[in-house]
Structures are given as structure tokens and as C-alpha cells.
Amino acid sequence: MTTTRIAFIGGGNMATSLIAGLVADGYAPDALQVADPSADRRRMLQTRYGVRVFADNRDALAETDTLVLCVKPQLAAQVCAEIADAVTARAPLVLSIMAGVPEQAIQRWLGGTLPVVRAMPNTPAMVQTGAIGLHASAEVGEEGRNRAETILRAVGLTRWVETEAQIDAVTALSGSGPAYFFLFMEALEEAGIALGLDADTARLLTIQTALGAAKMAVESEDTPGQLRERVTSPGGTTERALEHLLKADLHALMKRAARAAHDRAVDLSRSLSEQA
């Protein structure tokens, strides 16, 4: 894996996180090639990580075994068309972290039936604690799957899904998921302030409680439901609070919210796939 050349098209936050994770894992910096239109971004990536940087996307594709597409989804068709000749000449593994862009559209824009892995990372990948869904096109073999998984594991946990359509479910769950937790933390913090705590105390206690709960869930073999039952004493304060949340039918509300995110992901994917 460490001899594989990886070209990143786009050097934004997610690409930077992947590069940082790979270098931290011992990947050779000079095997990483990054194209980005921003001179400041290129300078930062080269100075901080020692990678090779390019202003022209096509120049970054020389000797590439793996192409990582990190551009904004609305630019996908244009960027793919620009590099199509260079990509088809080398036929690399194509790893896309562009939200909502279907595999067939990527193949069509690049002008060939190429092996494509579509990934849906979430924002915690920027602090190497991401949750990442992956799907491979039929052209991707075992070696390609292993290569893609190795790259994405540099920024978090990876999980393969059986169908590309399930990537929309991943988007609704873990892709949008951090915002759900931030909203709950925001509400809990406000509740603490309303009960008389100062803002700093309410925030710190909320954040540490969320971190502790997540750590317990990671390290325990119990389900979240079982963990909830274990920390809920009959007749106690936690039970009284949970009665209000359950009366509001939090489970049904969360299902409706996730379904709305899923349906929006489907709509966006359909719109992007229709681009020329």
C-alpha cells in the first residue's frame, strides 16, 4: 500500500484530513499528489505534509494508481471532463468522496467503465473519528476494495454497504448525524442554563457527558437501549426526564428526520446524475 501513488483532485478540508491521516500512518508523503487551484492551499499542503502539489489537475495524475475525487459535487462533471483523457489512459481506482454523485455518472464523465468506490465520510473525519460508508462498483476487485478501505481508515471507521442506494441511508444516518447530536447538545446546554448554570459550565458538562456516553457505547457490548436501561433507576431523576422525551415520541421524530434527509439525498443524487 505504501508504494501506491494517490492523486487527490481537490485539496479542501476532507482531502487534507485524509492526507494528514495517511502521513500519520506512515504513508510516504512523496507518493501523495494533490491538485488544487489555490496557491495558498498548495503551499500549506506541501509545507505541512511534504506532498507533491499541482495547479493543473491533469499534472497530478502522472503515475497515479488511485484517484481521489474531492471536489464539490456541483463541479464534478466539469472536473471529470477535464481529466477524462488522463484518467482513461491510466485506468486507476477512482475513489469518490463527492456527496450525492452516483458511480455511473462518474464513469460516464470520465469516459470509461472504471473501478469506482463511492465513499460517504462525515465531518468528524476531520479529527480522525469519522464514520464512513463505502460502496464499490462491479469493476472493483478485492485489491481495490482493500486499497480504498485502507485510505479511508486513516480518518475513521469504515463500513461497506451492499447497494449504492444504501449510501443515501448512510448520508441520512452518519453523514448528517453529527448535526443531530450537535442539536441535542445545544438543547441540553440551554436546559442547563435555564436551570441556573452559567454558560461555560453548561457547555463543558454537556460536551463531556456526550463524550462519556459515546465512549461507553463504543466500549460496551450492550446496545444503546440496554445502556439507557442500565443508567435509568426506577423512580429516579433520569426516568422522570426520559418519560418526557418518550412521551414526545422521540423515536418516531428521529425516523421522520432521517427519512427527510434520505429523500433529499436521493433528489440531489438524481439531479447531479443528470448533468451533462
N, C-alpha and C positions, 0 to 999 in steps of 0.2 A: 504493500500500500504506500509506503513512504517514497517509492520511486515513481509513483503515478503523478503526472503533471495535471494540475487542476487550473482551469481558467474561469475566473469569475467575471461575468459581464454585469457590471454594476458594483460599486464599492460602498453602498449605503450601510445602514446600521446592521442589517441581518448578515450581509456579506462580511462585514467587519467582525461580527460575533463569531461566525464560522472560522474565519482566518485566525482569530485570537485563540479559539478552542483547538484548532489543528496545530498551531505552533506550540501551544502549551502542552499538547500531547506528544510533542517531539517530531512533528512533521517538518521536513526541510523547507524553510522559507523560500529558497530559490526555485522550488518546484511549484510555487503558487504564483499565478499570473493574474493581474487584476486590471480591467479596463474601466475607466470612469472619466466622464467629461470634465470633472472639476480638478483643476491643478492642485488646489489646496487638499482635496481628498486624497489624491495620488501621493502627494508629498507626505501626508500623515501616515498613510498605509506603508509606504516604503521606509520611513524613518522609524516607525514604531515596531513594525513586524519584519522588515527586511525582505518583503516580497517584491517581485518584479511588477512594474506598473506601466500602463499604456494609455494614451489618449484615444487611440483608434481601437475599436472593438476587435477588428479582424487581426490586428497585430498580436493580440493576447492569445490567439488560438494556435499559434505555432507550437508544434509538438505536443498538443493537448490530447490527453486521454479521457478527461472528464470535463464537461462544460457545465457550469453552474449559472443558471439564468436568475439574476437578482434584480431585474429592472421592474419598474412599476407596471402593473398589468395593462394599463392603457397604452403603454409604449411597446408592448410585447410584439405585436405584428410588425411594426416598423423596424425594431431592432433585429428580429429574426430574419426579416427580408435582407437586411444589410449584411448579415454574416452567413447567409444560407450557403453560398458557394464554398466558403472556407470550411463550414461545418460538414457538408456532404463529402468534401474531399477527404476528411479525416474520419468521419463517422464515429465520433466519440459517444460515450454515455452522456446523455443530457439529463441533468438534474434541475428541475424547475422548482423554485420556491415562490413563484408568482401566484398570488392568490386568485383563484377563480378561472385560471386559464387551462382549458382542457388539453389532454395529451394529443388528441387528434389535430387540434388547431396548431399546436407547436410543431408537430410533424409536417403539417401542410405548409406552414410558413417557412420552415427550414428546407422544404423541397425534397423530402425523402422519408422513408419509413425507418426512422431511427429509434434506438432504445431510449425510452423516456421514463424517468422516475419523477413522479409529482409528489412534492412534499408540502405539508401544511404545518409550519412551525408557529409557535406563538411568541409573544413579546418577551416572556421570561427566558427565551433562548439568548437574549442579550446579556443575561447574567448566568449563562451556562446551566439553567434549570428549566429548559423548555420541555414541552410535551409536543411531540411531532408525529403526525400521521403520514404514512407513506403508501403510495400505490405505484406498481410497476406495469408498464405496457407489456404486451405479449412478446415484444422483441428483447426484453431484458432477461438475461440469463442469471444463474446463481452468482457468478462472479460480480456481475453488475449490481445485483441487489446487495451483496456484501459490501461493495465499494460505496454505494450510496448510504448504506446504514452506518458505515464507519465514519463518513464525513459528518452526517447529522448527529451522531452520538457525541461529537465534540461539543455540542451545545445542549444536550439533554437526553431525555428518554425517547426512544423511537418505538413505533408500533405500526406494523403493516396491516392494511385493510384489503379485503378480497376484491372489492369492486371500486372503480373510480368514483361512482356515485356516493360511496361512503365518505369520500373526502369532504363532501358538503356537511355530513354529520360531524366529522372531526372539526370542521370550521365552527359549527354551532356550539360544540362542546368545549374543546380546548383552545381553538383559535380565538373565539370571542370570550372564552371563560374567564381570563384574568379580570376583565371589566366587571363581570358579575360579582366576583369576590371583592373587588375594589368598592363596588356599590354597597355591598353588605358591610364592609369595614367602615365606609363613610357613614352609614346609618347607625352603626354601633357606636362610633365615635361621637356622633351627635347626641345619641341617647345618654352617653356618659356625661357629656357637658350639661345636658338638661337635668341630670341628677345631682349636679353640683361640682363635678370635677373640672379642673382647669383644662384648657385645650391641649396643652402639651402632655399632661398626664393621661388624658383620654386617648390621645393618639398613640402614645407609646404602649399603653396597656392593650389597646386594640390590635396593634401590629404584632406584639409579642404573643398575644393569645392566638392570632391567626397562624403565626409561625409554629407555635407549640402544637396546635391542633393538627396542622398539616404533617408535622414530624411524627406525631403519634399514629396518624393514618398510614404514613409510609412504613413505619417500623412494625406495625401490628398486622397480624393475620386476620383480624376481625374486619368486617365490613364497616363503613361509616355508620350504618344504622345500629350495629351492635355496639360500636364505640359510644354512640349517643346514649344508648340504653344504660351502658356501664357508668356514665357520669351523671345520670339523672336519678337522684334519690327520690323515692316516693314521698310525696308531701313536701318536698323541698323547694328551694328558690328556682332551680333550673326547670323543674317540672312545671312550675307556675308560668314561667316565661314561654316554654315550649307550647303550652296549651294555647297561647295567643297566636303563635306562628302557625300551628297546625289548624286552628280554627279558621285562619285566613287562607287555608289550603295552599300552603307554600309549594307543595309538590306539584300541584296542577299548574300553578302560576309559572314555575320553572319550566315545565314541559311546554307551555304555550310560548314562553320567551325563546326557548331553544328552537322550537318549530319555526318561529318567525325569522330567526337568524338563518336557519337551514334554508327556508324558502327564498330568502333574499340572496343567499349564496348561489342557489340554483339559477335565479334570474340573472345575476351578474355573470355567471359562467356561460349562460346561453348567449348573453349579449356580447361577451368577449369572443366567443367562438364564431360569431357571425361577422367579425371584422375581416376585411379583405386580406 
